[in-house]
């Protein structure tokens, strides 16, 4: 190391201390000296540290959760289109249980010299994760933006659907239809989005004079099978309506209801979340709480490009309002007296 520092210092015409400060990205070095050190490294064939490599002005990393949920391909399409309008190309990285994880993708994107990274529903939404990975990116001055899952205090712009409003909207819809035993089906509670939706769900029950029953809360994986498993338990406990954390979970819930010999919505009403593509073509067409993906994706790209161009927006969370889309998977309870009773099995 000492020999290398001396070699670079002699080539650049600066002191070894200056070379050390440049390599460790420490302050106190003039732009001219910094440029001389980096040029000397290139001339001598030394590989620059990742944080000092030139960035490709045309590439932006896009790390998303698995594409099984159709809302994530929708996000990817919107973001890729918005980036292309500004001359950038998205490098799409999809996380899967068997494939590369977020940290591996970040390393690969840094090696490729991307101008910034957009994280869509990634580890940042997990309240139990180590934040150090994101602090490291901030120290490298790499522009990053989060979508759905704020990390307060990190100084990163975040674009989110208002999940509290989403949970409240779904619950109020079912309460207004006369349901009293309303189940909540969602993913693991360690995710901030789940915590917020549950808070909105409970707020609606309180505001509408309904009691909160912990037996009507079931948390499971974010997929069809998870929704089916959780919904099955809630139907057995007499739920007449279900608020689900995603459209995929809602489709699993519909399957669970039918396997109990019941009908949707005649016996059990089901509400999804996201309004993923094709939800109007399911059987029955799914009532859901639409996430404004188009507006959110465009806003996330705008925030990232502002960061890249050196005019960053305020590092805050920007909330976008969800919208209830009523289709055919929900209906009113016919009589008041059956509000607390378990639905009768279809004959």
Secondary structure, 3 states (H helix, E strand, C coil): CHHHHHHHHHHHCCCHHHHHHHHCCCCCCCHHHHHHHHHHHHHHCCCCCHHHCCCCCCEEEEEECCCCCHHHHHHHHHHHHHHHHCCCEEEEEECCCCCCCHHHHHHHHHHCCCCEEEEECCHHHECCCCCHHHHHHHHCCCEEEEECCCCCCCCCCEEEECHHHHHHHHHHHHHHCCCCCEEEEECCCCEHHHHHHHHHHHHHHHHCCCCCCHHHEEECCCCHHHHHHHHHHHHHCCCCEEEECCHHHHHHHHHHHHHCCCCCCCCCEEEEEECCCCHHHCCCCCEEEECCHHHHHHHHHHHHHHHHCCCCCCCCEEEECCEEECCCCCCCCCCCCCCCCCCCCCC
